[in-house]
Amino acid sequence: MVAELMIQVSDITQYFYCPRKIYFLRVLGVSVPSKPKMEMAKEEHEKEHQRVVERKEIYGFPREEVKEVLHSVAIEASEYHLYGVIDTVLILTSGEIIPVDIKYSRFEEKKRNWTKQLVAYSLLLESKMKVKVTRAALFFPESKKRIIIEISSEDKKALLKDIDTIMSIIINEVLPNVSKDKKCSYCEMNRFCTL
């Protein structure tokens, strides 16, 4: 079973929001109904892809520095037991490859779960494109704000350990401790979760 188990990049994001979410989603199979905000984000992603064509900058990068823009890039890396769909991949004229995650959030800051998500995308791109990825970006369309995330080898090694931990939760059906943050009232799992 371990060889067949694959982790979605969204599992990593959920794990760093609260480890218990992985247990409910992947072990118990609880489905999360789509929220209106999620539906709006899907629609906005499509519009954002169209708006990129009209802008002087592409996700905060000068147009002349961008060689190619790829949207909705699905990648699987079996060696990492990982797969996901990257919002946008920029291939710069310098040859650098930058995964971009588009966020529709009023919290325009670097969050741990978002950073881990970008590290995961970097691993996937390195596996597929055989190029080292050292930077990624968060982009907030409403304000046109871009945050560059530097990605180190240590970040990637740490993420591989995180993937092992997530796989262990799923395989061993272990209920992790609840997150120490005060996010429980916002969490869609709070009706299942007994603290």
Secondary structure, 3 states (H helix, E strand, C coil): CCCCCCEEHHHHHHHHHCHHHHHHHHHCCCCCCCCHHHHHHHHHHHHHHHHHHHCCEECCEEHHHEEEEEEEEEEEEHHHCEEEEEEEEEEECCCCEEEEEECCCCCCCCCHHHHHHHHHHHHHHHHHHCCCCCEEEEEECCCCEEEEEECCHHHHHHHHHHHHHHHHHHHHCCCCCCCCCCCHHHCCCCCCCCC
